[in-house]
Every structure is written in C-alpha cells, then in structure tokens.
Amino acid sequence: MTNRLALVLSLMIATAIVVDVVLNGTGNLVFLGKKFYNLIEWIAFWR
C-alpha cells in the first residue's frame, strides 16, 4: 500500500465518521466500537 493510498483511505474513514456523528449523533459509533471490541476479544480467544 502506498502512502497516497493510505492517506486517501484514512481521509475517507475520517469523513465517514464525522458525517455519521453530525447526522446521527454518537450512539451508532459507540455501538460499533463495542461490537468491534467484542470481535477483537473473540479473535484473541482463538489465537
């Protein structure tokens, strides 16, 4: 992955997060964060 591609992807993700927070509040972001944390714990269990 080139630096330019990494920068574009990170800007797209940051923009999506900002748009979600502005339009829907932080409830969805907190929910997804909790689910992602549970996924990481589940994956670590199988390691």
PDBQT receptor file of N, H, CA, C and O in Angstrom, charges set to zero:
ATOM      1  N   MET A   1       0.854  -1.167   0.000  1.00  0.00    +0.000 N 
ATOM      2  CA  MET A   1       0.000   0.000   0.000  1.00  0.00    +0.000 C 
ATOM      3  C   MET A   1       0.903   1.235   0.000  1.00  0.00    +0.000 C 
ATOM      4  O   MET A   1       1.829   1.349   0.803  1.00  0.00    +0.000 OA
ATOM      5  N   THR A   2       0.620   2.124  -0.889  1.00  0.00    +0.000 N 
ATOM      6  H   THR A   2      -0.132   2.031  -1.541  1.00  0.00    +0.000 HD
ATOM      7  CA  THR A   2       1.422   3.336  -0.971  1.00  0.00    +0.000 C 
ATOM      8  C   THR A   2       0.950   4.355   0.056  1.00  0.00    +0.000 C 
ATOM      9  O   THR A   2      -0.148   4.244   0.601  1.00  0.00    +0.000 OA
ATOM     10  N   ASN A   3       1.788   5.342   0.310  1.00  0.00    +0.000 N 
ATOM     11  H   ASN A   3       2.680   5.432  -0.133  1.00  0.00    +0.000 HD
ATOM     12  CA  ASN A   3       1.420   6.388   1.263  1.00  0.00    +0.000 C 
ATOM     13  C   ASN A   3       0.206   7.171   0.788  1.00  0.00    +0.000 C 
ATOM     14  O   ASN A   3      -0.645   7.557   1.590  1.00  0.00    +0.000 OA
ATOM     15  N   ARG A   4       0.128   7.400  -0.498  1.00  0.00    +0.000 N 
ATOM     16  H   ARG A   4       0.819   7.086  -1.150  1.00  0.00    +0.000 HD
ATOM     17  CA  ARG A   4      -1.002   8.160  -1.038  1.00  0.00    +0.000 C 
ATOM     18  C   ARG A   4      -2.313   7.402  -0.837  1.00  0.00    +0.000 C 
ATOM     19  O   ARG A   4      -3.321   7.993  -0.448  1.00  0.00    +0.000 OA
ATOM     20  N   LEU A   5      -2.301   6.110  -1.100  1.00  0.00    +0.000 N 
ATOM     21  H   LEU A   5      -1.482   5.630  -1.416  1.00  0.00    +0.000 HD
ATOM     22  CA  LEU A   5      -3.494   5.293  -0.914  1.00  0.00    +0.000 C 
ATOM     23  C   LEU A   5      -3.889   5.237   0.557  1.00  0.00    +0.000 C 
ATOM     24  O   LEU A   5      -5.075   5.316   0.879  1.00  0.00    +0.000 OA
ATOM     25  N   ALA A   6      -2.926   5.103   1.443  1.00  0.00    +0.000 N 
ATOM     26  H   ALA A   6      -1.963   5.039   1.181  1.00  0.00    +0.000 HD
ATOM     27  CA  ALA A   6      -3.214   5.086   2.875  1.00  0.00    +0.000 C 
ATOM     28  C   ALA A   6      -3.821   6.408   3.326  1.00  0.00    +0.000 C 
ATOM     29  O   ALA A   6      -4.741   6.417   4.144  1.00  0.00    +0.000 OA
ATOM     30  N   LEU A   7      -3.326   7.509   2.811  1.00  0.00    +0.000 N 
ATOM     31  H   LEU A   7      -2.579   7.502   2.146  1.00  0.00    +0.000 HD
ATOM     32  CA  LEU A   7      -3.866   8.819   3.156  1.00  0.00    +0.000 C 
ATOM     33  C   LEU A   7      -5.299   8.971   2.663  1.00  0.00    +0.000 C 
ATOM     34  O   LEU A   7      -6.151   9.483   3.389  1.00  0.00    +0.000 OA
ATOM     35  N   VAL A   8      -5.569   8.538   1.453  1.00  0.00    +0.000 N 
ATOM     36  H   VAL A   8      -4.876   8.123   0.863  1.00  0.00    +0.000 HD
ATOM     37  CA  VAL A   8      -6.925   8.632   0.899  1.00  0.00    +0.000 C 
ATOM     38  C   VAL A   8      -7.891   7.772   1.703  1.00  0.00    +0.000 C 
ATOM     39  O   VAL A   8      -8.991   8.220   2.028  1.00  0.00    +0.000 OA
ATOM     40  N   LEU A   9      -7.500   6.554   2.026  1.00  0.00    +0.000 N 
ATOM     41  H   LEU A   9      -6.607   6.190   1.763  1.00  0.00    +0.000 HD
ATOM     42  CA  LEU A   9      -8.368   5.682   2.816  1.00  0.00    +0.000 C 
ATOM     43  C   LEU A   9      -8.630   6.248   4.204  1.00  0.00    +0.000 C 
ATOM     44  O   LEU A   9      -9.762   6.199   4.686  1.00  0.00    +0.000 OA
ATOM     45  N   SER A  10      -7.605   6.783   4.850  1.00  0.00    +0.000 N 
ATOM     46  H   SER A  10      -6.686   6.822   4.458  1.00  0.00    +0.000 HD
ATOM     47  CA  SER A  10      -7.795   7.345   6.188  1.00  0.00    +0.000 C 
ATOM     48  C   SER A  10      -8.685   8.582   6.144  1.00  0.00    +0.000 C 
ATOM     49  O   SER A  10      -9.488   8.792   7.053  1.00  0.00    +0.000 OA
ATOM     50  N   LEU A  11      -8.559   9.400   5.105  1.00  0.00    +0.000 N 
ATOM     51  H   LEU A  11      -7.907   9.229   4.366  1.00  0.00    +0.000 HD
ATOM     52  CA  LEU A  11      -9.438  10.564   4.967  1.00  0.00    +0.000 C 
ATOM     53  C   LEU A  11     -10.881  10.152   4.706  1.00  0.00    +0.000 C 
ATOM     54  O   LEU A  11     -11.809  10.786   5.207  1.00  0.00    +0.000 OA
ATOM     55  N   MET A  12     -11.074   9.099   3.929  1.00  0.00    +0.000 N 
ATOM     56  H   MET A  12     -10.320   8.584   3.522  1.00  0.00    +0.000 HD
ATOM     57  CA  MET A  12     -12.434   8.612   3.679  1.00  0.00    +0.000 C 
ATOM     58  C   MET A  12     -13.074   8.077   4.952  1.00  0.00    +0.000 C 
ATOM     59  O   MET A  12     -14.252   8.330   5.203  1.00  0.00    +0.000 OA
ATOM     60  N   ILE A  13     -12.319   7.346   5.752  1.00  0.00    +0.000 N 
ATOM     61  H   ILE A  13     -11.362   7.140   5.547  1.00  0.00    +0.000 HD
ATOM     62  CA  ILE A  13     -12.841   6.812   7.009  1.00  0.00    +0.000 C 
ATOM     63  C   ILE A  13     -13.146   7.938   7.980  1.00  0.00    +0.000 C 
ATOM     64  O   ILE A  13     -14.193   7.930   8.627  1.00  0.00    +0.000 OA
ATOM     65  N   ALA A  14     -12.244   8.908   8.091  1.00  0.00    +0.000 N 
ATOM     66  H   ALA A  14     -11.394   8.915   7.565  1.00  0.00    +0.000 HD
ATOM     67  CA  ALA A  14     -12.469  10.044   8.985  1.00  0.00    +0.000 C 
ATOM     68  C   ALA A  14     -13.684  10.850   8.548  1.00  0.00    +0.000 C 
ATOM     69  O   ALA A  14     -14.464  11.293   9.392  1.00  0.00    +0.000 OA
ATOM     70  N   THR A  15     -13.860  11.049   7.246  1.00  0.00    +0.000 N 
ATOM     71  H   THR A  15     -13.227  10.689   6.560  1.00  0.00    +0.000 HD
ATOM     72  CA  THR A  15     -15.018  11.777   6.736  1.00  0.00    +0.000 C 
ATOM     73  C   THR A  15     -16.305  11.023   7.038  1.00  0.00    +0.000 C 
ATOM     74  O   THR A  15     -17.301  11.634   7.423  1.00  0.00    +0.000 OA
ATOM     75  N   ALA A  16     -16.298   9.710   6.871  1.00  0.00    +0.000 N 
ATOM     76  H   ALA A  16     -15.489   9.214   6.558  1.00  0.00    +0.000 HD
ATOM     77  CA  ALA A  16     -17.483   8.911   7.168  1.00  0.00    +0.000 C 
ATOM     78  C   ALA A  16     -17.843   8.996   8.646  1.00  0.00    +0.000 C 
ATOM     79  O   ALA A  16     -19.024   9.069   8.987  1.00  0.00    +0.000 OA
ATOM     80  N   ILE A  17     -16.853   8.989   9.522  1.00  0.00    +0.000 N 
ATOM     81  H   ILE A  17     -15.894   8.931   9.245  1.00  0.00    +0.000 HD
ATOM     82  CA  ILE A  17     -17.115   9.098  10.958  1.00  0.00    +0.000 C 
ATOM     83  C   ILE A  17     -17.687  10.468  11.296  1.00  0.00    +0.000 C 
ATOM     84  O   ILE A  17     -18.641  10.566  12.068  1.00  0.00    +0.000 OA
ATOM     85  N   VAL A  18     -17.119  11.519  10.731  1.00  0.00    +0.000 N 
ATOM     86  H   VAL A  18     -16.344  11.440  10.104  1.00  0.00    +0.000 HD
ATOM     87  CA  VAL A  18     -17.608  12.874  11.004  1.00  0.00    +0.000 C 
ATOM     88  C   VAL A  18     -19.039  13.038  10.502  1.00  0.00    +0.000 C 
ATOM     89  O   VAL A  18     -19.872  13.612  11.203  1.00  0.00    +0.000 OA
ATOM     90  N   VAL A  19     -19.336  12.550   9.315  1.00  0.00    +0.000 N 
ATOM     91  H   VAL A  19     -18.659  12.084   8.746  1.00  0.00    +0.000 HD
ATOM     92  CA  VAL A  19     -20.694  12.654   8.771  1.00  0.00    +0.000 C 
ATOM     93  C   VAL A  19     -21.672  11.877   9.643  1.00  0.00    +0.000 C 
ATOM     94  O   VAL A  19     -22.778  12.352   9.901  1.00  0.00    +0.000 OA
ATOM     95  N   ASP A  20     -21.285  10.697  10.098  1.00  0.00    +0.000 N 
ATOM     96  H   ASP A  20     -20.387  10.311   9.889  1.00  0.00    +0.000 HD
ATOM     97  CA  ASP A  20     -22.152   9.901  10.959  1.00  0.00    +0.000 C 
ATOM     98  C   ASP A  20     -22.432  10.617  12.272  1.00  0.00    +0.000 C 
ATOM     99  O   ASP A  20     -23.570  10.624  12.740  1.00  0.00    +0.000 OA
ATOM    100  N   VAL A  21     -21.420  11.213  12.867  1.00  0.00    +0.000 N 
ATOM    101  H   VAL A  21     -20.495  11.207  12.487  1.00  0.00    +0.000 HD
ATOM    102  CA  VAL A  21     -21.603  11.919  14.140  1.00  0.00    +0.000 C 
ATOM    103  C   VAL A  21     -22.487  13.145  13.950  1.00  0.00    +0.000 C 
ATOM    104  O   VAL A  21     -23.340  13.428  14.791  1.00  0.00    +0.000 OA
ATOM    105  N   VAL A  22     -22.293  13.872  12.860  1.00  0.00    +0.000 N 
ATOM    106  H   VAL A  22     -21.600  13.643  12.176  1.00  0.00    +0.000 HD
ATOM    107  CA  VAL A  22     -23.084  15.082  12.618  1.00  0.00    +0.000 C 
ATOM    108  C   VAL A  22     -24.546  14.729  12.353  1.00  0.00    +0.000 C 
ATOM    109  O   VAL A  22     -25.442  15.398  12.868  1.00  0.00    +0.000 OA
ATOM    110  N   LEU A  23     -24.796  13.703  11.571  1.00  0.00    +0.000 N 
ATOM    111  H   LEU A  23     -24.068  13.160  11.153  1.00  0.00    +0.000 HD
ATOM    112  CA  LEU A  23     -26.166  13.377  11.182  1.00  0.00    +0.000 C 
ATOM    113  C   LEU A  23     -26.903  12.529  12.211  1.00  0.00    +0.000 C 
ATOM    114  O   LEU A  23     -28.109  12.697  12.392  1.00  0.00    +0.000 OA
ATOM    115  N   ASN A  24     -26.209  11.625  12.885  1.00  0.00    +0.000 N 
ATOM    116  H   ASN A  24     -25.229  11.488  12.738  1.00  0.00    +0.000 HD
ATOM    117  CA  ASN A  24     -26.883  10.659  13.750  1.00  0.00    +0.000 C 
ATOM    118  C   ASN A  24     -26.480  10.718  15.215  1.00  0.00    +0.000 C 
ATOM    119  O   ASN A  24     -27.065  10.007  16.032  1.00  0.00    +0.000 OA
ATOM    120  N   GLY A  25     -25.520  11.525  15.570  1.00  0.00    +0.000 N 
ATOM    121  H   GLY A  25     -25.045  12.103  14.906  1.00  0.00    +0.000 HD
ATOM    122  CA  GLY A  25     -25.036  11.536  16.941  1.00  0.00    +0.000 C 
ATOM    123  C   GLY A  25     -23.998  10.447  17.145  1.00  0.00    +0.000 C 
ATOM    124  O   GLY A  25     -23.552   9.809  16.191  1.00  0.00    +0.000 OA
ATOM    125  N   THR A  26     -23.623  10.244  18.386  1.00  0.00    +0.000 N 
ATOM    126  H   THR A  26     -23.985  10.762  19.161  1.00  0.00    +0.000 HD
ATOM    127  CA  THR A  26     -22.543   9.301  18.674  1.00  0.00    +0.000 C 
ATOM    128  C   THR A  26     -23.029   7.913  19.064  1.00  0.00    +0.000 C 
ATOM    129  O   THR A  26     -22.212   7.032  19.328  1.00  0.00    +0.000 OA
ATOM    130  N   GLY A  27     -24.329   7.701  19.105  1.00  0.00    +0.000 N 
ATOM    131  H   GLY A  27     -24.993   8.417  18.889  1.00  0.00    +0.000 HD
ATOM    132  CA  GLY A  27     -24.864   6.403  19.520  1.00  0.00    +0.000 C 
ATOM    133  C   GLY A  27     -24.411   5.257  18.641  1.00  0.00    +0.000 C 
ATOM    134  O   GLY A  27     -24.020   4.204  19.144  1.00  0.00    +0.000 OA
ATOM    135  N   ASN A  28     -24.458   5.449  17.340  1.00  0.00    +0.000 N 
ATOM    136  H   ASN A  28     -24.776   6.304  16.931  1.00  0.00    +0.000 HD
ATOM    137  CA  ASN A  28     -24.045   4.387  16.412  1.00  0.00    +0.000 C 
ATOM    138  C   ASN A  28     -22.557   4.107  16.516  1.00  0.00    +0.000 C 
ATOM    139  O   ASN A  28     -22.131   2.954  16.445  1.00  0.00    +0.000 OA
ATOM    140  N   LEU A  29     -21.776   5.147  16.681  1.00  0.00    +0.000 N 
ATOM    141  H   LEU A  29     -22.123   6.084  16.739  1.00  0.00    +0.000 HD
ATOM    142  CA  LEU A  29     -20.327   4.978  16.767  1.00  0.00    +0.000 C 
ATOM    143  C   LEU A  29     -19.940   4.213  18.034  1.00  0.00    +0.000 C 
ATOM    144  O   LEU A  29     -19.043   3.371  18.000  1.00  0.00    +0.000 OA
ATOM    145  N   VAL A  30     -20.607   4.499  19.139  1.00  0.00    +0.000 N 
ATOM    146  H   VAL A  30     -21.336   5.183  19.166  1.00  0.00    +0.000 HD
ATOM    147  CA  VAL A  30     -20.341   3.779  20.389  1.00  0.00    +0.000 C 
ATOM    148  C   VAL A  30     -20.746   2.312  20.242  1.00  0.00    +0.000 C 
ATOM    149  O   VAL A  30     -20.026   1.418  20.686  1.00  0.00    +0.000 OA
ATOM    150  N   PHE A  31     -21.899   2.070  19.619  1.00  0.00    +0.000 N 
ATOM    151  H   PHE A  31     -22.484   2.797  19.259  1.00  0.00    +0.000 HD
ATOM    152  CA  PHE A  31     -22.363   0.702  19.397  1.00  0.00    +0.000 C 
ATOM    153  C   PHE A  31     -21.355  -0.089  18.568  1.00  0.00    +0.000 C 
ATOM    154  O   PHE A  31     -21.000  -1.213  18.922  1.00  0.00    +0.000 OA
ATOM    155  N   LEU A  32     -20.894   0.501  17.463  1.00  0.00    +0.000 N 
ATOM    156  H   LEU A  32     -21.183   1.414  17.175  1.00  0.00    +0.000 HD
ATOM    157  CA  LEU A  32     -19.923  -0.183  16.617  1.00  0.00    +0.000 C 
ATOM    158  C   LEU A  32     -18.595  -0.390  17.333  1.00  0.00    +0.000 C 
ATOM    159  O   LEU A  32     -17.932  -1.407  17.132  1.00  0.00    +0.000 OA
ATOM    160  N   GLY A  33     -18.204   0.564  18.163  1.00  0.00    +0.000 N 
ATOM    161  H   GLY A  33     -18.743   1.391  18.327  1.00  0.00    +0.000 HD
ATOM    162  CA  GLY A  33     -16.977   0.409  18.935  1.00  0.00    +0.000 C 
ATOM    163  C   GLY A  33     -17.055  -0.759  19.904  1.00  0.00    +0.000 C 
ATOM    164  O   GLY A  33     -16.096  -1.516  20.050  1.00  0.00    +0.000 OA
ATOM    165  N   LYS A  34     -18.203  -0.905  20.567  1.00  0.00    +0.000 N 
ATOM    166  H   LYS A  34     -18.982  -0.289  20.448  1.00  0.00    +0.000 HD
ATOM    167  CA  LYS A  34     -18.389  -2.023  21.498  1.00  0.00    +0.000 C 
ATOM    168  C   LYS A  34     -18.382  -3.355  20.763  1.00  0.00    +0.000 C 
ATOM    169  O   LYS A  34     -17.778  -4.322  21.229  1.00  0.00    +0.000 OA
ATOM    170  N   LYS A  35     -19.047  -3.408  19.625  1.00  0.00    +0.000 N 
ATOM    171  H   LYS A  35     -19.537  -2.623  19.247  1.00  0.00    +0.000 HD
ATOM    172  CA  LYS A  35     -19.076  -4.648  18.846  1.00  0.00    +0.000 C 
ATOM    173  C   LYS A  35     -17.680  -4.999  18.314  1.00  0.00    +0.000 C 
ATOM    174  O   LYS A  35     -17.302  -6.171  18.286  1.00  0.00    +0.000 OA
ATOM    175  N   PHE A  36     -16.925  -3.996  17.897  1.00  0.00    +0.000 N 
ATOM    176  H   PHE A  36     -17.231  -3.044  17.919  1.00  0.00    +0.000 HD
ATOM    177  CA  PHE A  36     -15.564  -4.234  17.414  1.00  0.00    +0.000 C 
ATOM    178  C   PHE A  36     -14.684  -4.751  18.550  1.00  0.00    +0.000 C 
ATOM    179  O   PHE A  36     -13.856  -5.638  18.338  1.00  0.00    +0.000 OA
ATOM    180  N   TYR A  37     -14.857  -4.205  19.749  1.00  0.00    +0.000 N 
ATOM    181  H   TYR A  37     -15.529  -3.485  19.921  1.00  0.00    +0.000 HD
ATOM    182  CA  TYR A  37     -14.097  -4.671  20.909  1.00  0.00    +0.000 C 
ATOM    183  C   TYR A  37     -14.426  -6.136  21.209  1.00  0.00    +0.000 C 
ATOM    184  O   TYR A  37     -13.532  -6.931  21.500  1.00  0.00    +0.000 OA
ATOM    185  N   ASN A  38     -15.704  -6.485  21.137  1.00  0.00    +0.000 N 
ATOM    186  H   ASN A  38     -16.430  -5.840  20.901  1.00  0.00    +0.000 HD
ATOM    187  CA  ASN A  38     -16.097  -7.877  21.359  1.00  0.00    +0.000 C 
ATOM    188  C   ASN A  38     -15.496  -8.794  20.298  1.00  0.00    +0.000 C 
ATOM    189  O   ASN A  38     -15.076  -9.907  20.612  1.00  0.00    +0.000 OA
ATOM    190  N   LEU A  39     -15.450  -8.344  19.060  1.00  0.00    +0.000 N 
ATOM    191  H   LEU A  39     -15.791  -7.439  18.805  1.00  0.00    +0.000 HD
ATOM    192  CA  LEU A  39     -14.850  -9.135  17.988  1.00  0.00    +0.000 C 
ATOM    193  C   LEU A  39     -13.364  -9.360  18.240  1.00  0.00    +0.000 C 
ATOM    194  O   LEU A  39     -12.858 -10.465  18.047  1.00  0.00    +0.000 OA
ATOM    195  N   ILE A  40     -12.667  -8.316  18.669  1.00  0.00    +0.000 N 
ATOM    196  H   ILE A  40     -13.078  -7.418  18.826  1.00  0.00    +0.000 HD
ATOM    197  CA  ILE A  40     -11.233  -8.442  18.950  1.00  0.00    +0.000 C 
ATOM    198  C   ILE A  40     -10.995  -9.429  20.093  1.00  0.00    +0.000 C 
ATOM    199  O   ILE A  40     -10.068 -10.236  20.031  1.00  0.00    +0.000 OA
ATOM    200  N   GLU A  41     -11.821  -9.369  21.126  1.00  0.00    +0.000 N 
ATOM    201  H   GLU A  41     -12.574  -8.713  21.176  1.00  0.00    +0.000 HD
ATOM    202  CA  GLU A  41     -11.681 -10.321  22.232  1.00  0.00    +0.000 C 
ATOM    203  C   GLU A  41     -11.946 -11.745  21.762  1.00  0.00    +0.000 C 
ATOM    204  O   GLU A  41     -11.242 -12.670  22.167  1.00  0.00    +0.000 OA
ATOM    205  N   TRP A  42     -12.949 -11.929  20.915  1.00  0.00    +0.000 N 
ATOM    206  H   TRP A  42     -13.520 -11.178  20.586  1.00  0.00    +0.000 HD
ATOM    207  CA  TRP A  42     -13.277 -13.256  20.410  1.00  0.00    +0.000 C 
ATOM    208  C   TRP A  42     -12.147 -13.810  19.556  1.00  0.00    +0.000 C 
ATOM    209  O   TRP A  42     -11.809 -14.989  19.660  1.00  0.00    +0.000 OA
ATOM    210  N   ILE A  43     -11.568 -12.972  18.720  1.00  0.00    +0.000 N 
ATOM    211  H   ILE A  43     -11.843 -12.014  18.636  1.00  0.00    +0.000 HD
ATOM    212  CA  ILE A  43     -10.449 -13.406  17.878  1.00  0.00    +0.000 C 
ATOM    213  C   ILE A  43      -9.238 -13.747  18.743  1.00  0.00    +0.000 C 
ATOM    214  O   ILE A  43      -8.538 -14.721  18.468  1.00  0.00    +0.000 OA
ATOM    215  N   ALA A  44      -8.987 -12.960  19.778  1.00  0.00    +0.000 N 
ATOM    216  H   ALA A  44      -9.556 -12.168  20.001  1.00  0.00    +0.000 HD
ATOM    217  CA  ALA A  44      -7.850 -13.219  20.663  1.00  0.00    +0.000 C 
ATOM    218  C   ALA A  44      -8.036 -14.539  21.411  1.00  0.00    +0.000 C 
ATOM    219  O   ALA A  44      -7.059 -15.221  21.721  1.00  0.00    +0.000 OA
ATOM    220  N   PHE A  45      -9.286 -14.901  21.701  1.00  0.00    +0.000 N 
ATOM    221  H   PHE A  45     -10.080 -14.347  21.450  1.00  0.00    +0.000 HD
ATOM    222  CA  PHE A  45      -9.549 -16.162  22.383  1.00  0.00    +0.000 C 
ATOM    223  C   PHE A  45      -9.106 -17.342  21.522  1.00  0.00    +0.000 C 
ATOM    224  O   PHE A  45      -8.567 -18.316  22.047  1.00  0.00    +0.000 OA
ATOM    225  N   TRP A  46      -9.320 -17.271  20.230  1.00  0.00    +0.000 N 
ATOM    226  H   TRP A  46      -9.758 -16.479  19.803  1.00  0.00    +0.000 HD
ATOM    227  CA  TRP A  46      -8.987 -18.371  19.338  1.00  0.00    +0.000 C 
ATOM    228  C   TRP A  46      -7.522 -18.390  18.938  1.00  0.00    +0.000 C 
ATOM    229  O   TRP A  46      -7.086 -19.305  18.240  1.00  0.00    +0.000 OA
ATOM    230  N   ARG A  47      -6.783 -17.428  19.354  1.00  0.00    +0.000 N 
ATOM    231  H   ARG A  47      -7.137 -16.685  19.921  1.00  0.00    +0.000 HD
ATOM    232  CA  ARG A  47      -5.369 -17.347  18.989  1.00  0.00    +0.000 C 
ATOM    233  C   ARG A  47      -4.541 -18.408  19.639  1.00  0.00    +0.000 C 
ATOM    234  O   ARG A  47      -3.330 -18.464  19.425  1.00  0.00    +0.000 OA
TER     235      ARG A  47
